[in-house]
Amino acid sequence: MIIGAIKEHNKNETRCALTPEVVKKLTQLGHTIILQKNIGTKSNYYDFQYKQSGATLSSSVEDIYTKSQIILQINPPQSKFFNLL
């Protein structure tokens, strides 16, 4: 399964949907993970940690939505992305 996750759009939200540890477990189970660049910065997780855990990083939210079979996010997506679902 291809799992995608994007950064939270609420400015006060510091959580992210996936940690590097969870990404590693999911990739070991055979899943492909696509994350938006800097997804975990507010949670003190950095892109190099996600890469080491097996994730692919993308700067394009649209790319993540179109390639992923499931999207993980803490808060509901912004309405501008509803047409991509």
MODELLER restraints for C-alpha pairs under 7 A, 6 or more apart:
rsr = mdl.restraints
at = mdl.atoms
rsr.add(forms.Gaussian(group=physical.xy_distance, feature=features.Distance(at['CA:1:A'], at['CA:31:A']), mean=5.04, stdev=0.5))
rsr.add(forms.Gaussian(group=physical.xy_distance, feature=features.Distance(at['CA:1:A'], at['CA:32:A']), mean=6.23, stdev=0.5))
rsr.add(forms.Gaussian(group=physical.xy_distance, feature=features.Distance(at['CA:1:A'], at['CA:69:A']), mean=6.53, stdev=0.5))
rsr.add(forms.Gaussian(group=physical.xy_distance, feature=features.Distance(at['CA:2:A'], at['CA:31:A']), mean=5.95, stdev=0.5))
rsr.add(forms.Gaussian(group=physical.xy_distance, feature=features.Distance(at['CA:2:A'], at['CA:32:A']), mean=4.68, stdev=0.5))
rsr.add(forms.Gaussian(group=physical.xy_distance, feature=features.Distance(at['CA:2:A'], at['CA:33:A']), mean=5.93, stdev=0.5))
rsr.add(forms.Gaussian(group=physical.xy_distance, feature=features.Distance(at['CA:2:A'], at['CA:68:A']), mean=4.96, stdev=0.5))
rsr.add(forms.Gaussian(group=physical.xy_distance, feature=features.Distance(at['CA:2:A'], at['CA:69:A']), mean=5.30, stdev=0.5))
rsr.add(forms.Gaussian(group=physical.xy_distance, feature=features.Distance(at['CA:2:A'], at['CA:70:A']), mean=6.80, stdev=0.5))
rsr.add(forms.Gaussian(group=physical.xy_distance, feature=features.Distance(at['CA:3:A'], at['CA:32:A']), mean=6.07, stdev=0.5))
rsr.add(forms.Gaussian(group=physical.xy_distance, feature=features.Distance(at['CA:3:A'], at['CA:33:A']), mean=4.90, stdev=0.5))
rsr.add(forms.Gaussian(group=physical.xy_distance, feature=features.Distance(at['CA:3:A'], at['CA:34:A']), mean=6.22, stdev=0.5))
rsr.add(forms.Gaussian(group=physical.xy_distance, feature=features.Distance(at['CA:3:A'], at['CA:68:A']), mean=5.34, stdev=0.5))
rsr.add(forms.Gaussian(group=physical.xy_distance, feature=features.Distance(at['CA:3:A'], at['CA:69:A']), mean=6.04, stdev=0.5))
rsr.add(forms.Gaussian(group=physical.xy_distance, feature=features.Distance(at['CA:3:A'], at['CA:70:A']), mean=5.15, stdev=0.5))
rsr.add(forms.Gaussian(group=physical.xy_distance, feature=features.Distance(at['CA:3:A'], at['CA:71:A']), mean=6.03, stdev=0.5))
rsr.add(forms.Gaussian(group=physical.xy_distance, feature=features.Distance(at['CA:4:A'], at['CA:33:A']), mean=5.77, stdev=0.5))
rsr.add(forms.Gaussian(group=physical.xy_distance, feature=features.Distance(at['CA:4:A'], at['CA:34:A']), mean=4.68, stdev=0.5))
rsr.add(forms.Gaussian(group=physical.xy_distance, feature=features.Distance(at['CA:4:A'], at['CA:35:A']), mean=5.63, stdev=0.5))
rsr.add(forms.Gaussian(group=physical.xy_distance, feature=features.Distance(at['CA:4:A'], at['CA:64:A']), mean=5.85, stdev=0.5))
rsr.add(forms.Gaussian(group=physical.xy_distance, feature=features.Distance(at['CA:4:A'], at['CA:68:A']), mean=5.29, stdev=0.5))
rsr.add(forms.Gaussian(group=physical.xy_distance, feature=features.Distance(at['CA:4:A'], at['CA:70:A']), mean=6.20, stdev=0.5))
rsr.add(forms.Gaussian(group=physical.xy_distance, feature=features.Distance(at['CA:4:A'], at['CA:71:A']), mean=4.76, stdev=0.5))
rsr.add(forms.Gaussian(group=physical.xy_distance, feature=features.Distance(at['CA:4:A'], at['CA:72:A']), mean=6.18, stdev=0.5))
rsr.add(forms.Gaussian(group=physical.xy_distance, feature=features.Distance(at['CA:5:A'], at['CA:17:A']), mean=6.66, stdev=0.5))
rsr.add(forms.Gaussian(group=physical.xy_distance, feature=features.Distance(at['CA:5:A'], at['CA:34:A']), mean=6.60, stdev=0.5))
rsr.add(forms.Gaussian(group=physical.xy_distance, feature=features.Distance(at['CA:5:A'], at['CA:35:A']), mean=5.00, stdev=0.5))
rsr.add(forms.Gaussian(group=physical.xy_distance, feature=features.Distance(at['CA:5:A'], at['CA:36:A']), mean=6.51, stdev=0.5))
rsr.add(forms.Gaussian(group=physical.xy_distance, feature=features.Distance(at['CA:5:A'], at['CA:71:A']), mean=5.42, stdev=0.5))
rsr.add(forms.Gaussian(group=physical.xy_distance, feature=features.Distance(at['CA:5:A'], at['CA:72:A']), mean=4.80, stdev=0.5))
rsr.add(forms.Gaussian(group=physical.xy_distance, feature=features.Distance(at['CA:5:A'], at['CA:73:A']), mean=5.97, stdev=0.5))
rsr.add(forms.Gaussian(group=physical.xy_distance, feature=features.Distance(at['CA:6:A'], at['CA:35:A']), mean=5.95, stdev=0.5))
rsr.add(forms.Gaussian(group=physical.xy_distance, feature=features.Distance(at['CA:6:A'], at['CA:36:A']), mean=4.94, stdev=0.5))
rsr.add(forms.Gaussian(group=physical.xy_distance, feature=features.Distance(at['CA:6:A'], at['CA:39:A']), mean=6.24, stdev=0.5))
rsr.add(forms.Gaussian(group=physical.xy_distance, feature=features.Distance(at['CA:6:A'], at['CA:61:A']), mean=6.81, stdev=0.5))
rsr.add(forms.Gaussian(group=physical.xy_distance, feature=features.Distance(at['CA:6:A'], at['CA:73:A']), mean=6.48, stdev=0.5))
rsr.add(forms.Gaussian(group=physical.xy_distance, feature=features.Distance(at['CA:7:A'], at['CA:16:A']), mean=6.83, stdev=0.5))
rsr.add(forms.Gaussian(group=physical.xy_distance, feature=features.Distance(at['CA:7:A'], at['CA:36:A']), mean=6.32, stdev=0.5))
rsr.add(forms.Gaussian(group=physical.xy_distance, feature=features.Distance(at['CA:7:A'], at['CA:39:A']), mean=4.63, stdev=0.5))
rsr.add(forms.Gaussian(group=physical.xy_distance, feature=features.Distance(at['CA:8:A'], at['CA:16:A']), mean=6.85, stdev=0.5))
rsr.add(forms.Gaussian(group=physical.xy_distance, feature=features.Distance(at['CA:8:A'], at['CA:75:A']), mean=6.88, stdev=0.5))
rsr.add(forms.Gaussian(group=physical.xy_distance, feature=features.Distance(at['CA:14:A'], at['CA:42:A']), mean=4.97, stdev=0.5))
rsr.add(forms.Gaussian(group=physical.xy_distance, feature=features.Distance(at['CA:14:A'], at['CA:43:A']), mean=5.60, stdev=0.5))
rsr.add(forms.Gaussian(group=physical.xy_distance, feature=features.Distance(at['CA:15:A'], at['CA:43:A']), mean=5.78, stdev=0.5))
rsr.add(forms.Gaussian(group=physical.xy_distance, feature=features.Distance(at['CA:16:A'], at['CA:39:A']), mean=6.64, stdev=0.5))
rsr.add(forms.Gaussian(group=physical.xy_distance, feature=features.Distance(at['CA:16:A'], at['CA:40:A']), mean=5.77, stdev=0.5))
rsr.add(forms.Gaussian(group=physical.xy_distance, feature=features.Distance(at['CA:16:A'], at['CA:43:A']), mean=6.89, stdev=0.5))
rsr.add(forms.Gaussian(group=physical.xy_distance, feature=features.Distance(at['CA:16:A'], at['CA:74:A']), mean=6.57, stdev=0.5))
rsr.add(forms.Gaussian(group=physical.xy_distance, feature=features.Distance(at['CA:17:A'], at['CA:72:A']), mean=5.87, stdev=0.5))
rsr.add(forms.Gaussian(group=physical.xy_distance, feature=features.Distance(at['CA:17:A'], at['CA:73:A']), mean=5.04, stdev=0.5))
rsr.add(forms.Gaussian(group=physical.xy_distance, feature=features.Distance(at['CA:17:A'], at['CA:74:A']), mean=5.63, stdev=0.5))
rsr.add(forms.Gaussian(group=physical.xy_distance, feature=features.Distance(at['CA:20:A'], at['CA:49:A']), mean=6.05, stdev=0.5))
rsr.add(forms.Gaussian(group=physical.xy_distance, feature=features.Distance(at['CA:20:A'], at['CA:50:A']), mean=5.02, stdev=0.5))
rsr.add(forms.Gaussian(group=physical.xy_distance, feature=features.Distance(at['CA:20:A'], at['CA:53:A']), mean=5.78, stdev=0.5))
rsr.add(forms.Gaussian(group=physical.xy_distance, feature=features.Distance(at['CA:23:A'], at['CA:33:A']), mean=7.00, stdev=0.5))
rsr.add(forms.Gaussian(group=physical.xy_distance, feature=features.Distance(at['CA:23:A'], at['CA:53:A']), mean=5.95, stdev=0.5))
rsr.add(forms.Gaussian(group=physical.xy_distance, feature=features.Distance(at['CA:23:A'], at['CA:54:A']), mean=6.89, stdev=0.5))
rsr.add(forms.Gaussian(group=physical.xy_distance, feature=features.Distance(at['CA:23:A'], at['CA:55:A']), mean=6.70, stdev=0.5))
rsr.add(forms.Gaussian(group=physical.xy_distance, feature=features.Distance(at['CA:24:A'], at['CA:53:A']), mean=4.53, stdev=0.5))
rsr.add(forms.Gaussian(group=physical.xy_distance, feature=features.Distance(at['CA:24:A'], at['CA:54:A']), mean=6.14, stdev=0.5))
rsr.add(forms.Gaussian(group=physical.xy_distance, feature=features.Distance(at['CA:27:A'], at['CA:54:A']), mean=6.25, stdev=0.5))
rsr.add(forms.Gaussian(group=physical.xy_distance, feature=features.Distance(at['CA:33:A'], at['CA:55:A']), mean=4.94, stdev=0.5))
rsr.add(forms.Gaussian(group=physical.xy_distance, feature=features.Distance(at['CA:33:A'], at['CA:56:A']), mean=6.12, stdev=0.5))
rsr.add(forms.Gaussian(group=physical.xy_distance, feature=features.Distance(at['CA:34:A'], at['CA:55:A']), mean=5.84, stdev=0.5))
rsr.add(forms.Gaussian(group=physical.xy_distance, feature=features.Distance(at['CA:34:A'], at['CA:56:A']), mean=4.80, stdev=0.5))
rsr.add(forms.Gaussian(group=physical.xy_distance, feature=features.Distance(at['CA:34:A'], at['CA:57:A']), mean=5.70, stdev=0.5))
rsr.add(forms.Gaussian(group=physical.xy_distance, feature=features.Distance(at['CA:34:A'], at['CA:58:A']), mean=6.93, stdev=0.5))
rsr.add(forms.Gaussian(group=physical.xy_distance, feature=features.Distance(at['CA:34:A'], at['CA:64:A']), mean=6.41, stdev=0.5))
rsr.add(forms.Gaussian(group=physical.xy_distance, feature=features.Distance(at['CA:35:A'], at['CA:55:A']), mean=6.81, stdev=0.5))
rsr.add(forms.Gaussian(group=physical.xy_distance, feature=features.Distance(at['CA:35:A'], at['CA:56:A']), mean=6.21, stdev=0.5))
rsr.add(forms.Gaussian(group=physical.xy_distance, feature=features.Distance(at['CA:35:A'], at['CA:57:A']), mean=4.86, stdev=0.5))
rsr.add(forms.Gaussian(group=physical.xy_distance, feature=features.Distance(at['CA:35:A'], at['CA:58:A']), mean=6.07, stdev=0.5))
rsr.add(forms.Gaussian(group=physical.xy_distance, feature=features.Distance(at['CA:36:A'], at['CA:57:A']), mean=5.60, stdev=0.5))
rsr.add(forms.Gaussian(group=physical.xy_distance, feature=features.Distance(at['CA:36:A'], at['CA:58:A']), mean=4.97, stdev=0.5))
rsr.add(forms.Gaussian(group=physical.xy_distance, feature=features.Distance(at['CA:36:A'], at['CA:59:A']), mean=5.53, stdev=0.5))
rsr.add(forms.Gaussian(group=physical.xy_distance, feature=features.Distance(at['CA:36:A'], at['CA:60:A']), mean=6.97, stdev=0.5))
rsr.add(forms.Gaussian(group=physical.xy_distance, feature=features.Distance(at['CA:36:A'], at['CA:61:A']), mean=6.59, stdev=0.5))
rsr.add(forms.Gaussian(group=physical.xy_distance, feature=features.Distance(at['CA:37:A'], at['CA:47:A']), mean=6.61, stdev=0.5))
rsr.add(forms.Gaussian(group=physical.xy_distance, feature=features.Distance(at['CA:37:A'], at['CA:57:A']), mean=5.45, stdev=0.5))
rsr.add(forms.Gaussian(group=physical.xy_distance, feature=features.Distance(at['CA:37:A'], at['CA:58:A']), mean=5.59, stdev=0.5))
rsr.add(forms.Gaussian(group=physical.xy_distance, feature=features.Distance(at['CA:37:A'], at['CA:59:A']), mean=5.40, stdev=0.5))
rsr.add(forms.Gaussian(group=physical.xy_distance, feature=features.Distance(at['CA:38:A'], at['CA:46:A']), mean=6.52, stdev=0.5))
rsr.add(forms.Gaussian(group=physical.xy_distance, feature=features.Distance(at['CA:38:A'], at['CA:47:A']), mean=5.97, stdev=0.5))
rsr.add(forms.Gaussian(group=physical.xy_distance, feature=features.Distance(at['CA:40:A'], at['CA:46:A']), mean=5.91, stdev=0.5))
rsr.add(forms.Gaussian(group=physical.xy_distance, feature=features.Distance(at['CA:65:A'], at['CA:84:A']), mean=6.25, stdev=0.5))
rsr.add(forms.Gaussian(group=physical.xy_distance, feature=features.Distance(at['CA:65:A'], at['CA:85:A']), mean=6.82, stdev=0.5))
rsr.add(forms.Gaussian(group=physical.xy_distance, feature=features.Distance(at['CA:66:A'], at['CA:84:A']), mean=6.64, stdev=0.5))
